[in-house]
């Protein structure tokens, strides 16, 4: 795992631990460079995929993760992706559609990047924090000023273990200002049920489809 004295993941080398891939998740490399791409769904209906780092993270300590996501297909797509910290293990995979690939992963905290409005959702372009593998209940949610569907966007998630505080920032990939969208009190280790857990991504489609890719992923842990 990348580590440094500051939480400055934008200067970190790519985070390329071995991954456990489940469901429709696959690995590929971007044309023209060596950038590894995690494809969670590949454009089919009722798909669910997950990708977990096999290098477990200490959820009792602070960390920061950044990544770029590109969710696209036709004019309208579904359903979205989530960054998840969980204690179930590297084979964890949840439900398709509005389950976003993490529904039923009980010992978890998920940060949703949701592109389809299901019944409990505020819109078809929102972020949310959910716990206990339940995407029907949001601890907090916010409309994103950045379009999550169609063009790549960058996300930064910071966890302050001392304050049990999770903050989520989003910005356009091409240009633009980073925006704080979520600021939620949550104890990751308690919700995951383990001090050392697995982090990674889930994604799903339903009656609408999307190709949902994650790349330029980094994880930074401050030195003790």
C-alpha positions as CSV (number, residue, x, y, z in Angstrom):
1,X,0.0,0.0,0.0
2,X,1.3,3.5,-0.8
3,X,2.2,5.4,2.3
4,X,3.6,8.9,3.0
5,X,3.7,11.6,5.6
6,X,0.9,13.6,4.0
7,X,-2.4,12.8,2.5
8,X,-1.5,13.9,-0.9
9,X,-2.7,11.1,-3.1
10,X,-2.4,13.1,-6.3
11,X,1.4,12.7,-6.2
12,X,1.3,9.1,-5.4
13,X,2.2,6.4,-7.9
14,X,-0.7,4.2,-9.1
15,X,-2.1,1.8,-6.4
16,X,-1.8,-1.6,-8.1
17,X,-2.3,-4.3,-5.4
18,X,-3.5,-7.7,-6.5
19,X,-7.3,-7.7,-6.8
20,X,-10.1,-10.1,-6.3
21,X,-12.6,-9.7,-9.1
22,X,-16.2,-11.0,-8.8
23,X,-19.2,-11.1,-11.0
24,X,-18.8,-9.0,-14.2
25,X,-15.7,-7.2,-13.0
26,X,-12.6,-7.4,-15.1
27,X,-9.2,-5.8,-15.6
28,X,-7.9,-4.1,-18.7
29,X,-5.2,-1.6,-19.6
30,X,-5.8,1.7,-21.3
31,X,-4.5,2.0,-24.9
32,X,-1.3,4.0,-25.1
33,X,-0.1,3.7,-21.5
34,X,0.2,1.2,-18.6
35,X,-2.8,2.5,-16.7
36,X,-4.8,-0.3,-15.2
37,X,-8.6,0.0,-15.6
38,X,-11.1,-1.9,-13.4
39,X,-14.3,-2.5,-15.4
40,X,-17.1,-3.2,-13.0
41,X,-19.9,-3.7,-15.7
42,X,-19.4,-4.1,-19.4
43,X,-22.7,-2.8,-20.8
44,X,-25.0,-5.8,-20.2
45,X,-28.3,-5.9,-18.4
46,X,-28.7,-6.9,-14.7
47,X,-25.0,-7.0,-14.0
48,X,-23.1,-6.7,-10.8
49,X,-19.3,-6.6,-10.2
50,X,-16.9,-6.0,-7.4
51,X,-13.1,-5.6,-7.2
52,X,-11.3,-5.7,-3.8
53,X,-7.7,-5.0,-2.9
54,X,-6.2,-8.2,-1.5
55,X,-3.9,-5.9,0.5
56,X,-6.1,-5.2,3.6
57,X,-6.3,-1.7,5.1
58,X,-6.2,-0.8,8.8
59,X,-9.7,0.8,9.2
60,X,-8.7,2.1,12.7
61,X,-6.3,4.5,11.0
62,X,-6.9,7.5,8.7
63,X,-6.5,7.2,5.0
64,X,-7.3,8.9,1.7
65,X,-8.2,7.4,-1.6
66,X,-8.6,9.0,-5.0
67,X,-9.7,7.6,-8.3
68,X,-11.2,8.5,-11.7
69,X,-14.4,7.0,-12.9
70,X,-16.0,6.9,-16.3
71,X,-19.6,5.7,-16.5
72,X,-21.1,5.7,-20.0
73,X,-23.2,3.9,-22.6
74,X,-26.1,5.5,-24.5
75,X,-28.0,8.7,-23.7
76,X,-29.2,7.3,-20.4
77,X,-27.5,4.6,-18.3
78,X,-27.7,2.8,-14.9
79,X,-27.0,2.2,-12.1
80,X,-23.7,3.5,-10.8
81,X,-20.8,2.5,-8.6
82,X,-19.7,2.6,-5.0
83,X,-16.4,2.8,-3.1
84,X,-16.8,0.3,-0.2
85,X,-14.9,-0.6,2.9
86,X,-16.1,-3.9,4.2
87,X,-15.3,-6.8,6.5
88,X,-17.0,-9.7,4.6
89,X,-14.0,-10.7,2.6
90,X,-12.6,-10.6,-1.0
91,X,-15.4,-12.6,-2.5
92,X,-18.1,-10.2,-1.4
93,X,-20.6,-9.3,-4.1
94,X,-24.1,-7.8,-3.7
95,X,-27.2,-7.3,-5.8
96,X,-27.6,-5.8,-9.3
97,X,-29.7,-2.8,-10.3
98,X,-30.3,-0.3,-7.4
99,X,-28.2,-2.6,-5.2
100,X,-25.1,-1.1,-6.9
101,X,-23.2,-4.4,-6.4
102,X,-23.1,-4.0,-2.6
103,X,-26.6,-4.7,-1.4
104,X,-26.4,-7.5,1.1
105,X,-22.7,-6.9,2.1
106,X,-23.8,-6.3,5.6
107,X,-20.6,-5.4,7.3
108,X,-19.8,-2.4,5.1
109,X,-19.8,1.3,4.5
110,X,-20.4,2.4,0.9
111,X,-20.0,5.8,-0.8
112,X,-22.3,5.7,-3.8
113,X,-21.9,7.5,-7.1
114,X,-25.4,6.9,-8.4
115,X,-26.6,7.6,-11.9
116,X,-30.2,6.3,-11.7
117,X,-33.1,7.4,-9.5
118,X,-34.6,4.5,-7.7
119,X,-37.4,5.0,-5.2
120,X,-35.2,6.1,-2.2
121,X,-32.8,8.2,-4.3
122,X,-32.9,12.1,-4.4
123,X,-32.0,12.2,-8.1
124,X,-30.2,10.4,-11.0
125,X,-27.0,12.3,-10.3
126,X,-26.2,12.0,-6.6
127,X,-23.7,10.8,-4.0
128,X,-24.6,9.0,-0.8
129,X,-23.2,7.2,2.2
130,X,-24.9,4.0,3.2
131,X,-24.1,1.4,5.8
132,X,-24.9,-2.3,6.5
133,X,-25.2,-3.2,2.8
134,X,-28.5,-1.2,2.5
135,X,-28.7,1.2,-0.4
136,X,-32.3,2.0,0.4
137,X,-31.2,4.0,3.4
138,X,-28.8,6.9,3.1
139,X,-26.9,8.2,6.1
140,X,-26.4,11.3,4.0
141,X,-26.9,12.2,0.3
142,X,-26.1,15.1,-2.0
143,X,-26.8,16.2,-5.6
144,X,-23.6,16.4,-7.6
145,X,-22.8,19.5,-9.5
146,X,-20.5,17.4,-11.6
147,X,-22.2,15.0,-14.1
148,X,-21.5,11.5,-13.0
149,X,-22.6,9.9,-16.3
150,X,-21.1,10.4,-19.7
151,X,-17.7,12.0,-19.0
152,X,-14.9,11.0,-16.5
153,X,-14.9,12.5,-13.1
154,X,-12.4,12.4,-10.2
155,X,-13.3,11.6,-6.6
156,X,-11.4,12.0,-3.4
157,X,-12.5,10.2,-0.2
158,X,-10.8,11.0,3.1
159,X,-11.3,9.2,6.4
160,X,-10.3,10.7,9.7
161,X,-10.2,7.8,12.1
162,X,-9.7,10.0,15.1
163,X,-12.9,12.0,14.4
164,X,-14.7,9.0,12.7
165,X,-15.3,11.5,9.8
166,X,-15.7,10.6,6.1
167,X,-15.5,13.4,3.6
168,X,-16.1,13.0,-0.1
169,X,-15.0,15.4,-2.9
170,X,-15.7,15.4,-6.6
171,X,-14.4,17.3,-9.6
172,X,-14.6,17.0,-13.4
173,X,-11.7,15.0,-14.9
174,X,-10.9,17.6,-17.6
175,X,-11.0,20.8,-15.5
176,X,-12.9,22.4,-12.7
177,X,-12.9,23.0,-9.0
178,X,-13.1,20.2,-6.4
179,X,-16.3,20.3,-4.4
180,X,-17.0,18.8,-1.0
181,X,-20.3,16.9,-1.3
182,X,-20.5,14.6,1.8
183,X,-19.3,15.0,5.3
184,X,-20.5,12.0,7.4
185,X,-19.7,10.7,10.9
186,X,-19.1,7.0,10.7
187,X,-16.8,4.5,12.4
188,X,-15.5,2.3,9.5
189,X,-13.9,-0.4,11.7
190,X,-17.1,-0.8,13.8
191,X,-19.3,-1.0,10.8
192,X,-17.0,-3.4,9.0
193,X,-16.7,-5.5,12.1
194,X,-13.0,-5.9,11.8
195,X,-9.9,-3.7,12.4
196,X,-8.4,-4.8,9.0
197,X,-10.8,-4.7,6.1
198,X,-11.1,-4.8,2.4
199,X,-11.5,-1.7,0.2
200,X,-12.6,-1.5,-3.4
201,X,-15.4,-0.9,-5.8
202,X,-18.8,-2.3,-6.7
203,X,-21.0,-1.5,-9.6
204,X,-24.3,-2.7,-11.2
205,X,-26.8,-2.3,-14.0
206,X,-30.4,-3.2,-14.3
207,X,-33.0,-2.5,-17.1
208,X,-30.6,0.1,-18.4
209,X,-26.9,-0.5,-18.9
210,X,-23.5,1.2,-18.7
211,X,-19.8,0.5,-19.0
212,X,-18.4,1.5,-15.6
213,X,-14.7,1.9,-15.3
214,X,-12.4,3.0,-12.4
215,X,-8.8,3.9,-12.9
216,X,-6.0,6.2,-11.6
217,X,-6.7,4.7,-8.1
218,X,-4.5,5.6,-5.2
219,X,-4.6,5.0,-1.5
220,X,-2.5,7.0,0.9
221,X,-2.0,6.2,4.6
222,X,-0.1,8.8,6.8
223,X,2.9,7.6,8.6
224,X,2.5,7.1,12.3
